[in-house]
Structures are given as C-alpha cells and as structure tokens.
Amino acid sequence: MATDCIFCKIIAREVPANIVWETEQVLVFPDMNPQAPTHLLIIPKKHIPSLLHITPDDDRMIAGIYAVVKDVATKFNLDEGFRIVTNNGALAGQTVGHLHFHLLGGRKLVWPPG
C-alpha cells in the first residue's frame, strides 16, 4: 500500500467509497466525476502505479480484472455496449498514480474520445 494513494486508502477502508463489487484482488466503485450514466473505477488491490509497472507476477490479477469487467457490465445492464479506458501517465490524463480502469456505459459513446 502506498500511504499517500487515495485508492490504497479506499482499499484499506480508510476513505469511504460506495463499493459495488469486490473480489480478492479487485475493487469496483463509482467515479466521483462520472462521464457517463455508468462510470465505475475498477482497481487492483495491489498498488501498481501504472500499466508500465505491471510484472509477469501480475498476469493472473490482470486477467481477473477483465473477468470483473464482464461480471460488472452484466450487473449494470451494459449488454448494448460499454468502454474500458486506462489512462497511463499525466499526458494521457492519469490523475491517480494507481492502476485503474474506467468502465463507461449507459449512453452512446463517440469516437475519437478526445
């Protein structure tokens, strides 16, 4: 756990969040600044600063994240479409230095995204 990481504090239950899904390795909760009717953050419980910090030891956890995406998308009735976004680095818009995935859905999503 990184002591200054807001997501690590949510995982440790030091900061409240409306947790909508949880597994041994993953936590899911709504984004505080939603960009779609459904906008959830999917985070590993292990502190990983970004995609560039994933190691081969994380392969099972990354696969588990995508299994959670499938389950959560089904739970939130996103069968008609959804998007998974991972910002990596400041130029891409990553504002929290903890790997996370945005699950967006519930409306027509346009391309390019911005």
VENTA-V57949 format. One record per backbone hydrogen bond with DSSP energy under -1.0 kcal/mol. NH is the residue of the N-H (numbers start at 1). CO is the residue of the C=O. Records with the same first field share a line. If there is no record, write none. Layout:
NH->CO ; CO
This chain:
5->2
9->5
10->6
11->7
12->8
13->10
14->9
15->9
19->17
20->28
21->28
23->26
27->43
28->21
29->41
31->39
38->105
40->103
41->29
42->101
43->27
45->25
53->50
54->51
58->55
59->56
62->58
63->59
64->60
65->61
66->62
67->63
68->64
69->65
70->66
71->67
72->68
73->69
74->70
75->71
76->72
77->74
78->73
81->78
83->104
85->102
93->90
94->89
98->96
99->48
101->42
102->85
103->40
104->83
105->38
